[in-house]
Amino acid sequence: MKITLAGGFTCLAIYLFVTAPEPLADARSQQASSCLYDTREVFEALNTLNDAARSIYTKRIVGGGLKAGLKFGEDWEEPGVEKGPLPALFLRLTAARLETKPAEVGL
């Protein structure tokens, strides 16, 4: 009985050793190989988006607002001041708000 049990465990161990899957790739090497974009290209794309958002805000909001009689300035947050933020302040506030929110990315 003991010999049969030992033989069964030996056969099971050999079977599991032979049919074992290949080891998983190291997480660091997998991350490095999965990066498809150059950092410079990513920042150039972000800068292009930033420029586009700023020009849209400048032309449509500030330009249209000035024609309608609205004012824009750096002191727009002061109490009693009725002004809107300038384009650079608008982008800075938008970036700050995006930093406080968690990224909602998923499949």
PADRENMAR-412569 format. One record per atom (N, C-alpha, C, O): chain; atom name; x, z, y. Coordinates in Angstrom, 1 decimal, decimal comma, m for minus. Layout:
! residues N
+--------+-------+--------+--------+--------+
: chaine : atome :   east :     up :  north :
+--------+-------+--------+--------+--------+
:      A :    CA :      X :      Z :      Y :
...
+--------+-------+--------+--------+--------+
***
This chain:
! residues 107
+--------+-------+--------+--------+--------+
: chaine : atome :   east :     up :  north :
+--------+-------+--------+--------+--------+
:      A :     N :    0,8 :    0,0 :   m1,2 :
:      A :    CA :    0,0 :    0,0 :    0,0 :
:      A :     C :    0,9 :    0,0 :    1,3 :
:      A :     O :    0,6 :   m0,7 :    2,2 :
:      A :     N :    1,9 :    0,8 :    1,3 :
:      A :    CA :    2,8 :    0,9 :    2,4 :
:      A :     C :    3,6 :   m0,4 :    2,6 :
:      A :     O :    3,8 :   m0,8 :    3,8 :
:      A :     N :    4,0 :   m1,0 :    1,5 :
:      A :    CA :    4,7 :   m2,2 :    1,6 :
:      A :     C :    3,8 :   m3,4 :    2,2 :
:      A :     O :    4,2 :   m4,2 :    3,0 :
:      A :     N :    2,6 :   m3,4 :    1,7 :
:      A :    CA :    1,6 :   m4,4 :    2,2 :
:      A :     C :    1,3 :   m4,2 :    3,7 :
:      A :     O :    1,3 :   m5,2 :    4,5 :
:      A :     N :    1,2 :   m3,0 :    4,1 :
:      A :    CA :    0,9 :   m2,7 :    5,5 :
:      A :     C :    2,1 :   m3,0 :    6,4 :
:      A :     O :    2,0 :   m3,6 :    7,5 :
:      A :     N :    3,3 :   m2,7 :    5,9 :
:      A :    CA :    4,5 :   m3,0 :    6,7 :
:      A :     C :    4,7 :   m4,5 :    6,7 :
:      A :     O :    5,1 :   m5,1 :    7,8 :
:      A :     N :    4,4 :   m5,2 :    5,6 :
:      A :    CA :    4,5 :   m6,7 :    5,6 :
:      A :     C :    3,5 :   m7,3 :    6,6 :
:      A :     O :    3,8 :   m8,3 :    7,2 :
:      A :     N :    2,3 :   m6,8 :    6,6 :
:      A :    CA :    1,3 :   m7,3 :    7,5 :
:      A :     C :    1,7 :   m7,1 :    9,0 :
:      A :     O :    1,5 :   m8,1 :    9,8 :
:      A :     N :    2,2 :   m6,0 :    9,4 :
:      A :    CA :    2,7 :   m5,8 :   10,7 :
:      A :     C :    3,9 :   m6,7 :   11,1 :
:      A :     O :    4,0 :   m7,1 :   12,2 :
:      A :     N :    4,8 :   m6,9 :   10,1 :
:      A :    CA :    5,9 :   m7,8 :   10,3 :
:      A :     C :    5,4 :   m9,2 :   10,6 :
:      A :     O :    5,9 :   m9,9 :   11,5 :
:      A :     N :    4,5 :   m9,7 :    9,7 :
:      A :    CA :    4,0 :  m11,0 :    9,9 :
:      A :     C :    3,3 :  m11,1 :   11,3 :
:      A :     O :    3,4 :  m12,1 :   12,0 :
:      A :     N :    2,5 :  m10,1 :   11,7 :
:      A :    CA :    1,8 :  m10,1 :   13,0 :
:      A :     C :    2,8 :  m10,1 :   14,1 :
:      A :     O :    2,6 :  m10,9 :   15,1 :
:      A :     N :    3,9 :   m9,3 :   14,0 :
:      A :    CA :    4,9 :   m9,3 :   15,0 :
:      A :     C :    5,6 :  m10,7 :   15,2 :
:      A :     O :    5,8 :  m11,2 :   16,3 :
:      A :     N :    5,9 :  m11,3 :   14,0 :
:      A :    CA :    6,6 :  m12,6 :   14,1 :
:      A :     C :    5,6 :  m13,6 :   14,7 :
:      A :     O :    6,0 :  m14,5 :   15,5 :
:      A :     N :    4,3 :  m13,6 :   14,3 :
:      A :    CA :    3,3 :  m14,5 :   14,9 :
:      A :     C :    3,2 :  m14,4 :   16,4 :
:      A :     O :    3,2 :  m15,4 :   17,1 :
:      A :     N :    3,1 :  m13,1 :   16,8 :
:      A :    CA :    3,0 :  m12,9 :   18,3 :
:      A :     C :    4,2 :  m13,3 :   19,0 :
:      A :     O :    4,1 :  m13,8 :   20,2 :
:      A :     N :    5,4 :  m13,1 :   18,4 :
:      A :    CA :    6,6 :  m13,5 :   19,1 :
:      A :     C :    6,7 :  m15,1 :   19,2 :
:      A :     O :    7,1 :  m15,6 :   20,2 :
:      A :     N :    6,4 :  m15,8 :   18,1 :
:      A :    CA :    6,5 :  m17,2 :   18,1 :
:      A :     C :    5,4 :  m17,9 :   19,1 :
:      A :     O :    5,7 :  m18,9 :   19,7 :
:      A :     N :    4,2 :  m17,3 :   19,1 :
:      A :    CA :    3,2 :  m17,9 :   19,9 :
:      A :     C :    3,1 :  m17,4 :   21,3 :
:      A :     O :    2,1 :  m17,6 :   22,0 :
:      A :     N :    4,0 :  m16,6 :   21,8 :
:      A :    CA :    4,0 :  m16,0 :   23,1 :
:      A :     C :    4,1 :  m17,1 :   24,2 :
:      A :     O :    4,8 :  m18,0 :   24,0 :
:      A :     N :    3,3 :  m16,9 :   25,3 :
:      A :    CA :    3,4 :  m17,9 :   26,3 :
:      A :     C :    4,7 :  m17,8 :   27,1 :
:      A :     O :    5,4 :  m16,8 :   27,0 :
:      A :     N :    5,0 :  m18,8 :   27,9 :
:      A :    CA :    6,2 :  m18,8 :   28,7 :
:      A :     C :    6,1 :  m17,8 :   29,7 :
:      A :     O :    5,0 :  m17,5 :   30,2 :
:      A :     N :    7,2 :  m17,1 :   30,2 :
:      A :    CA :    7,1 :  m16,1 :   31,2 :
:      A :     C :    6,7 :  m16,8 :   32,5 :
:      A :     O :    6,9 :  m17,9 :   32,8 :
:      A :     N :    6,0 :  m16,0 :   33,3 :
:      A :    CA :    5,5 :  m16,4 :   34,6 :
:      A :     C :    6,7 :  m16,6 :   35,6 :
:      A :     O :    7,7 :  m15,9 :   35,5 :
:      A :     N :    6,5 :  m17,5 :   36,5 :
:      A :    CA :    7,5 :  m17,8 :   37,5 :
:      A :     C :    7,6 :  m16,6 :   38,5 :
:      A :     O :    6,6 :  m15,9 :   38,7 :
:      A :     N :    8,8 :  m16,4 :   39,0 :
:      A :    CA :    9,0 :  m15,3 :   40,0 :
:      A :     C :    8,1 :  m15,6 :   41,2 :
:      A :     O :    8,1 :  m16,7 :   41,7 :
:      A :     N :    7,5 :  m14,6 :   41,8 :
:      A :    CA :    6,6 :  m14,7 :   42,9 :
:      A :     C :    7,3 :  m15,3 :   44,1 :
:      A :     O :    6,8 :  m16,1 :   44,9 :
:      A :     N :    8,6 :  m14,8 :   44,3 :
:      A :    CA :    9,3 :  m15,3 :   45,5 :
:      A :     C :    9,7 :  m16,8 :   45,4 :
:      A :     O :    9,6 :  m17,5 :   46,4 :
:      A :     N :   10,1 :  m17,2 :   44,2 :
:      A :    CA :   10,4 :  m18,6 :   44,0 :
:      A :     C :    9,2 :  m19,5 :   44,1 :
:      A :     O :    9,3 :  m20,6 :   44,6 :
:      A :     N :    8,1 :  m19,0 :   43,7 :
:      A :    CA :    6,8 :  m19,7 :   43,7 :
:      A :     C :    6,4 :  m19,9 :   45,2 :
:      A :     O :    5,9 :  m21,0 :   45,6 :
:      A :     N :    6,5 :  m18,8 :   46,0 :
:      A :    CA :    6,1 :  m18,9 :   47,4 :
:      A :     C :    7,0 :  m19,9 :   48,1 :
:      A :     O :    6,5 :  m20,7 :   49,0 :
:      A :     N :    8,3 :  m19,9 :   47,8 :
:      A :    CA :    9,2 :  m20,7 :   48,5 :
:      A :     C :    9,0 :  m22,2 :   48,2 :
:      A :     O :    9,1 :  m23,1 :   49,1 :
:      A :     N :    8,6 :  m22,5 :   46,9 :
:      A :    CA :    8,4 :  m23,8 :   46,6 :
:      A :     C :    7,0 :  m24,3 :   47,0 :
:      A :     O :    6,8 :  m25,6 :   47,1 :
:      A :     N :    6,1 :  m23,5 :   47,3 :
:      A :    CA :    4,7 :  m23,9 :   47,6 :
:      A :     C :    4,6 :  m24,2 :   49,1 :
:      A :     O :    3,6 :  m24,6 :   49,6 :
:      A :     N :    5,6 :  m23,9 :   49,9 :
:      A :    CA :    5,6 :  m24,1 :   51,4 :
:      A :     C :    5,9 :  m25,6 :   51,6 :
:      A :     O :    7,0 :  m26,1 :   51,3 :
:      A :     N :    4,9 :  m26,3 :   52,1 :
:      A :    CA :    5,0 :  m27,7 :   52,3 :
:      A :     C :    5,3 :  m28,2 :   53,7 :
:      A :     O :    5,5 :  m29,4 :   53,9 :
:      A :     N :    5,2 :  m27,3 :   54,7 :
:      A :    CA :    5,3 :  m27,6 :   56,0 :
:      A :     C :    6,5 :  m27,0 :   56,7 :
:      A :     O :    6,9 :  m25,8 :   56,4 :
:      A :     N :    7,2 :  m27,7 :   57,5 :
:      A :    CA :    8,3 :  m27,2 :   58,3 :
:      A :     C :    7,7 :  m26,3 :   59,4 :
:      A :     O :    6,7 :  m26,6 :   60,0 :
:      A :     N :    8,4 :  m25,2 :   59,7 :
:      A :    CA :    8,0 :  m24,2 :   60,7 :
:      A :     C :    7,9 :  m24,9 :   62,0 :
:      A :     O :    6,9 :  m24,6 :   62,8 :
:      A :     N :    8,8 :  m25,7 :   62,4 :
:      A :    CA :    8,8 :  m26,4 :   63,7 :
:      A :     C :    7,5 :  m27,3 :   63,8 :
:      A :     O :    6,9 :  m27,3 :   64,8 :
:      A :     N :    7,1 :  m28,0 :   62,7 :
:      A :    CA :    5,9 :  m28,8 :   62,7 :
:      A :     C :    4,6 :  m27,9 :   62,9 :
:      A :     O :    3,7 :  m28,3 :   63,7 :
:      A :     N :    4,6 :  m26,8 :   62,3 :
:      A :    CA :    3,5 :  m25,9 :   62,4 :
:      A :     C :    3,3 :  m25,4 :   63,9 :
:      A :     O :    2,2 :  m25,4 :   64,5 :
:      A :     N :    4,4 :  m25,0 :   64,5 :
:      A :    CA :    4,4 :  m24,5 :   65,9 :
:      A :     C :    4,1 :  m25,6 :   66,8 :
:      A :     O :    3,5 :  m25,4 :   67,9 :
:      A :     N :    4,6 :  m26,9 :   66,6 :
:      A :    CA :    4,2 :  m28,0 :   67,4 :
:      A :     C :    2,7 :  m28,3 :   67,3 :
:      A :     O :    2,1 :  m28,6 :   68,4 :
:      A :     N :    2,1 :  m28,2 :   66,1 :
:      A :    CA :    0,7 :  m28,4 :   66,0 :
:      A :     C :   m0,1 :  m27,3 :   66,8 :
:      A :     O :   m1,1 :  m27,6 :   67,4 :
:      A :     N :    0,4 :  m26,0 :   66,7 :
:      A :    CA :   m0,3 :  m25,0 :   67,4 :
:      A :     C :   m0,2 :  m25,1 :   68,9 :
:      A :     O :   m1,1 :  m24,9 :   69,6 :
:      A :     N :    1,0 :  m25,6 :   69,3 :
:      A :    CA :    1,2 :  m25,8 :   70,8 :
:      A :     C :    0,3 :  m27,0 :   71,3 :
:      A :     O :   m0,2 :  m26,9 :   72,4 :
:      A :     N :    0,1 :  m28,0 :   70,4 :
:      A :    CA :   m0,8 :  m29,1 :   70,8 :
:      A :     C :   m2,2 :  m28,6 :   70,9 :
:      A :     O :   m2,9 :  m28,9 :   71,8 :
:      A :     N :   m2,7 :  m27,7 :   70,0 :
:      A :    CA :   m4,0 :  m27,1 :   70,1 :
:      A :     C :   m4,1 :  m26,3 :   71,3 :
:      A :     O :   m5,2 :  m26,3 :   72,0 :
:      A :     N :   m3,1 :  m25,5 :   71,6 :
:      A :    CA :   m3,1 :  m24,6 :   72,8 :
:      A :     C :   m3,3 :  m25,5 :   74,1 :
:      A :     O :   m4,0 :  m25,2 :   74,9 :
:      A :     N :   m2,5 :  m26,6 :   74,1 :
:      A :    CA :   m2,6 :  m27,4 :   75,3 :
:      A :     C :   m4,0 :  m28,1 :   75,4 :
:      A :     O :   m4,5 :  m28,2 :   76,5 :
:      A :     N :   m4,5 :  m28,5 :   74,3 :
:      A :    CA :   m5,9 :  m29,1 :   74,3 :
:      A :     C :   m6,9 :  m28,1 :   74,8 :
:      A :     O :   m7,8 :  m28,4 :   75,6 :
:      A :     N :   m6,9 :  m26,9 :   74,3 :
:      A :    CA :   m7,8 :  m25,9 :   74,7 :
:      A :     C :   m7,7 :  m25,5 :   76,2 :
:      A :     O :   m8,7 :  m25,3 :   76,9 :
:      A :     N :   m6,5 :  m25,4 :   76,6 :
:      A :    CA :   m6,2 :  m25,1 :   78,0 :
:      A :     C :   m6,7 :  m26,2 :   78,9 :
:      A :     O :   m7,3 :  m26,0 :   80,0 :
:      A :     N :   m6,5 :  m27,5 :   78,6 :
:      A :    CA :   m6,9 :  m28,6 :   79,4 :
:      A :     C :   m8,5 :  m28,7 :   79,4 :
:      A :     O :   m9,1 :  m29,0 :   80,4 :
:      A :     N :   m9,1 :  m28,5 :   78,3 :
:      A :    CA :  m10,6 :  m28,5 :   78,2 :
:      A :     C :  m11,1 :  m27,4 :   79,1 :
:      A :     O :  m12,1 :  m27,6 :   79,9 :
:      A :     N :  m10,6 :  m26,2 :   79,0 :
:      A :    CA :  m11,1 :  m25,0 :   79,8 :
:      A :     C :  m10,9 :  m25,4 :   81,3 :
:      A :     O :  m11,7 :  m25,1 :   82,1 :
:      A :     N :   m9,7 :  m25,9 :   81,6 :
:      A :    CA :   m9,4 :  m26,2 :   83,0 :
:      A :     C :  m10,3 :  m27,3 :   83,6 :
:      A :     O :  m10,9 :  m27,1 :   84,7 :
:      A :     N :  m10,5 :  m28,4 :   82,8 :
:      A :    CA :  m11,3 :  m29,5 :   83,3 :
:      A :     C :  m12,8 :  m29,1 :   83,4 :
:      A :     O :  m13,5 :  m29,3 :   84,4 :
:      A :     N :  m13,3 :  m28,6 :   82,3 :
:      A :    CA :  m14,8 :  m28,4 :   82,1 :
:      A :     C :  m15,3 :  m27,1 :   82,8 :
:      A :     O :  m16,3 :  m27,1 :   83,4 :
:      A :     N :  m14,5 :  m26,0 :   82,5 :
:      A :    CA :  m15,0 :  m24,7 :   83,0 :
:      A :     C :  m14,6 :  m24,5 :   84,4 :
:      A :     O :  m15,4 :  m24,2 :   85,3 :
:      A :     N :  m13,3 :  m24,5 :   84,7 :
:      A :    CA :  m12,8 :  m24,2 :   86,0 :
:      A :     C :  m13,1 :  m25,3 :   87,0 :
:      A :     O :  m13,6 :  m25,0 :   88,1 :
:      A :     N :  m12,9 :  m26,6 :   86,6 :
:      A :    CA :  m13,3 :  m27,7 :   87,5 :
:      A :     C :  m14,8 :  m27,7 :   87,8 :
:      A :     O :  m15,2 :  m27,8 :   89,0 :
:      A :     N :  m15,6 :  m27,6 :   86,8 :
:      A :    CA :  m17,0 :  m27,6 :   87,0 :
:      A :     C :  m17,5 :  m26,4 :   87,7 :
:      A :     O :  m18,4 :  m26,4 :   88,5 :
:      A :     N :  m16,9 :  m25,2 :   87,5 :
:      A :    CA :  m17,2 :  m24,0 :   88,1 :
:      A :     C :  m16,9 :  m24,0 :   89,6 :
:      A :     O :  m17,7 :  m23,5 :   90,4 :
:      A :     N :  m15,7 :  m24,6 :   90,0 :
:      A :    CA :  m15,4 :  m24,7 :   91,4 :
:      A :     C :  m16,3 :  m25,6 :   92,1 :
:      A :     O :  m16,7 :  m25,3 :   93,3 :
:      A :     N :  m16,8 :  m26,7 :   91,5 :
:      A :    CA :  m17,7 :  m27,6 :   92,1 :
:      A :     C :  m19,1 :  m26,9 :   92,3 :
:      A :     O :  m19,8 :  m27,1 :   93,3 :
:      A :     N :  m19,4 :  m25,9 :   91,4 :
:      A :    CA :  m20,7 :  m25,2 :   91,5 :
:      A :     C :  m20,6 :  m24,0 :   92,4 :
:      A :     O :  m21,6 :  m23,3 :   92,6 :
:      A :     N :  m19,4 :  m23,7 :   92,9 :
:      A :    CA :  m19,2 :  m22,5 :   93,8 :
:      A :     C :  m18,7 :  m21,3 :   93,2 :
:      A :     O :  m18,6 :  m20,2 :   93,8 :
:      A :     N :  m18,3 :  m21,3 :   91,9 :
:      A :    CA :  m17,7 :  m20,2 :   91,3 :
:      A :     C :  m16,3 :  m20,0 :   91,7 :
:      A :     O :  m15,6 :  m21,0 :   92,1 :
:      A :     N :  m15,8 :  m18,8 :   91,5 :
:      A :    CA :  m14,4 :  m18,5 :   91,8 :
:      A :     C :  m13,6 :  m18,1 :   90,6 :
:      A :     O :  m14,2 :  m17,5 :   89,6 :
:      A :     N :  m12,3 :  m18,3 :   90,6 :
:      A :    CA :  m11,5 :  m18,0 :   89,4 :
:      A :     C :  m10,2 :  m17,3 :   90,0 :
:      A :     O :   m9,7 :  m17,8 :   91,0 :
:      A :     N :   m9,7 :  m16,3 :   89,3 :
:      A :    CA :   m8,5 :  m15,6 :   89,8 :
:      A :     C :   m8,0 :  m14,6 :   88,8 :
:      A :     O :   m8,6 :  m14,4 :   87,7 :
:      A :     N :   m6,8 :  m14,1 :   89,1 :
:      A :    CA :   m6,2 :  m13,1 :   88,2 :
:      A :     C :   m6,9 :  m11,7 :   88,2 :
:      A :     O :   m6,8 :  m11,0 :   87,3 :
:      A :     N :   m7,6 :  m11,4 :   89,3 :
:      A :    CA :   m8,2 :  m10,1 :   89,4 :
:      A :     C :   m9,7 :  m10,2 :   89,0 :
:      A :     O :  m10,5 :   m9,4 :   89,5 :
:      A :     N :  m10,0 :  m11,0 :   88,1 :
:      A :    CA :  m11,4 :  m11,2 :   87,6 :
:      A :     C :  m12,0 :  m10,0 :   86,9 :
:      A :     O :  m13,2 :   m9,9 :   86,9 :
:      A :     N :  m11,1 :   m9,1 :   86,4 :
:      A :    CA :  m11,6 :   m7,9 :   85,6 :
:      A :     C :  m11,9 :   m6,7 :   86,6 :
:      A :     O :  m12,5 :   m5,7 :   86,1 :
:      A :     N :  m11,5 :   m6,8 :   87,8 :
:      A :    CA :  m11,7 :   m5,7 :   88,7 :
:      A :     C :  m13,2 :   m5,5 :   89,0 :
:      A :     O :  m14,0 :   m6,4 :   89,0 :
:      A :     N :  m13,6 :   m4,2 :   89,1 :
:      A :    CA :  m15,0 :   m3,9 :   89,4 :
:      A :     C :  m15,4 :   m4,5 :   90,7 :
:      A :     O :  m14,7 :   m4,4 :   91,7 :
:      A :     N :  m16,6 :   m5,1 :   90,7 :
:      A :    CA :  m17,1 :   m5,7 :   92,0 :
:      A :     C :  m16,6 :   m7,1 :   92,3 :
:      A :     O :  m17,1 :   m7,7 :   93,2 :
:      A :     N :  m15,7 :   m7,6 :   91,5 :
:      A :    CA :  m15,1 :   m9,0 :   91,7 :
:      A :     C :  m15,9 :   m9,9 :   90,8 :
:      A :     O :  m16,1 :   m9,7 :   89,6 :
:      A :     N :  m16,4 :  m11,0 :   91,4 :
:      A :    CA :  m17,2 :  m12,0 :   90,7 :
:      A :     C :  m16,3 :  m13,3 :   90,5 :
:      A :     O :  m16,5 :  m14,2 :   91,3 :
:      A :     N :  m15,4 :  m13,2 :   89,6 :
:      A :    CA :  m14,5 :  m14,4 :   89,3 :
:      A :     C :  m14,4 :  m14,5 :   87,8 :
:      A :     O :  m14,7 :  m13,6 :   87,1 :
:      A :     N :  m14,0 :  m15,7 :   87,5 :
:      A :    CA :  m13,7 :  m16,0 :   86,1 :
:      A :     C :  m12,2 :  m16,0 :   85,8 :
:      A :     O :  m11,4 :  m16,1 :   86,8 :
:      A :     N :  m11,8 :  m15,9 :   84,6 :
:      A :    CA :  m10,3 :  m15,9 :   84,3 :
:      A :     C :   m9,7 :  m17,3 :   84,5 :
:      A :     O :  m10,4 :  m18,3 :   84,2 :
:      A :     N :   m8,5 :  m17,3 :   84,9 :
:      A :    CA :   m7,7 :  m18,6 :   85,0 :
:      A :     C :   m7,4 :  m19,1 :   83,6 :
:      A :     O :   m7,5 :  m18,3 :   82,6 :
:      A :     N :   m7,1 :  m20,3 :   83,4 :
:      A :    CA :   m6,8 :  m20,9 :   82,0 :
:      A :     C :   m5,8 :  m20,1 :   81,2 :
:      A :     O :   m6,0 :  m19,8 :   80,0 :
:      A :     N :   m4,7 :  m19,7 :   81,8 :
:      A :    CA :   m3,7 :  m18,9 :   81,1 :
:      A :     C :   m4,2 :  m17,6 :   80,6 :
:      A :     O :   m3,9 :  m17,1 :   79,5 :
:      A :     N :   m5,0 :  m16,9 :   81,5 :
:      A :    CA :   m5,6 :  m15,6 :   81,1 :
:      A :     C :   m6,6 :  m15,8 :   80,1 :
:      A :     O :   m6,7 :  m14,9 :   79,2 :
:      A :     N :   m7,4 :  m16,9 :   80,1 :
:      A :    CA :   m8,4 :  m17,2 :   79,1 :
:      A :     C :   m7,7 :  m17,3 :   77,7 :
:      A :     O :   m8,2 :  m16,7 :   76,8 :
:      A :     N :   m6,6 :  m18,0 :   77,6 :
:      A :    CA :   m5,9 :  m18,2 :   76,4 :
:      A :     C :   m5,3 :  m16,9 :   75,9 :
:      A :     O :   m5,3 :  m16,6 :   74,7 :
:      A :     N :   m4,8 :  m16,1 :   76,8 :
:      A :    CA :   m4,2 :  m14,8 :   76,4 :
:      A :     C :   m5,2 :  m13,9 :   75,8 :
:      A :     O :   m5,0 :  m13,2 :   74,8 :
:      A :     N :   m6,4 :  m13,9 :   76,5 :
:      A :    CA :   m7,5 :  m13,0 :   76,0 :
:      A :     C :   m8,0 :  m13,5 :   74,7 :
:      A :     O :   m8,4 :  m12,7 :   73,8 :
:      A :     N :   m8,1 :  m14,8 :   74,5 :
:      A :    CA :   m8,6 :  m15,4 :   73,2 :
:      A :     C :   m7,6 :  m15,0 :   72,1 :
:      A :     O :   m8,0 :  m14,7 :   71,0 :
:      A :     N :   m6,3 :  m15,2 :   72,4 :
:      A :    CA :   m5,3 :  m14,8 :   71,4 :
:      A :     C :   m5,4 :  m13,3 :   71,0 :
:      A :     O :   m5,3 :  m13,0 :   69,8 :
:      A :     N :   m5,6 :  m12,5 :   72,0 :
:      A :    CA :   m5,7 :  m11,0 :   71,8 :
:      A :     C :   m6,9 :  m10,7 :   70,9 :
:      A :     O :   m6,8 :   m9,9 :   70,0 :
:      A :     N :   m8,0 :  m11,4 :   71,2 :
:      A :    CA :   m9,2 :  m11,1 :   70,4 :
:      A :     C :   m9,0 :  m11,6 :   69,0 :
:      A :     O :   m9,5 :  m11,0 :   68,0 :
:      A :     N :   m8,4 :  m12,8 :   68,8 :
:      A :    CA :   m8,2 :  m13,3 :   67,4 :
:      A :     C :   m7,2 :  m12,4 :   66,6 :
:      A :     O :   m7,4 :  m12,2 :   65,4 :
:      A :     N :   m6,3 :  m11,7 :   67,3 :
:      A :    CA :   m5,4 :  m10,8 :   66,6 :
:      A :     C :   m6,1 :   m9,6 :   66,1 :
:      A :     O :   m5,7 :   m9,0 :   65,1 :
:      A :     N :   m7,1 :   m9,1 :   66,8 :
:      A :    CA :   m7,8 :   m7,9 :   66,4 :
:      A :     C :   m8,8 :   m8,2 :   65,2 :
:      A :     O :   m9,2 :   m7,2 :   64,5 :
:      A :     N :   m9,2 :   m9,4 :   65,0 :
:      A :    CA :  m10,1 :   m9,7 :   63,9 :
:      A :     C :   m9,3 :  m10,1 :   62,7 :
:      A :     O :   m8,3 :  m10,9 :   62,8 :
:      A :     N :   m9,7 :   m9,7 :   61,5 :
:      A :    CA :   m9,1 :  m10,1 :   60,3 :
:      A :     C :   m9,4 :  m11,6 :   60,0 :
:      A :     O :  m10,4 :  m12,1 :   60,3 :
:      A :     N :   m8,4 :  m12,2 :   59,4 :
:      A :    CA :   m8,6 :  m13,6 :   59,0 :
:      A :     C :   m9,6 :  m13,7 :   57,9 :
:      A :     O :   m9,5 :  m13,1 :   56,9 :
:      A :     N :  m10,6 :  m14,6 :   58,1 :
:      A :    CA :  m11,7 :  m14,8 :   57,1 :
:      A :     C :  m11,4 :  m16,1 :   56,4 :
:      A :     O :  m12,2 :  m17,1 :   56,6 :
:      A :     N :  m10,4 :  m16,1 :   55,5 :
:      A :    CA :  m10,1 :  m17,3 :   54,8 :
:      A :     C :  m10,4 :  m17,1 :   53,3 :
:      A :     O :  m10,1 :  m16,1 :   52,8 :
:      A :     N :  m11,0 :  m18,0 :   52,7 :
:      A :    CA :  m11,3 :  m17,9 :   51,3 :
:      A :     C :  m11,8 :  m19,2 :   50,7 :
:      A :     O :  m12,0 :  m20,2 :   51,5 :
:      A :     N :  m12,1 :  m19,2 :   49,5 :
:      A :    CA :  m12,6 :  m20,4 :   48,8 :
:      A :     C :  m14,1 :  m20,4 :   48,7 :
:      A :     O :  m14,7 :  m21,3 :   48,2 :
+--------+-------+--------+--------+--------+
***
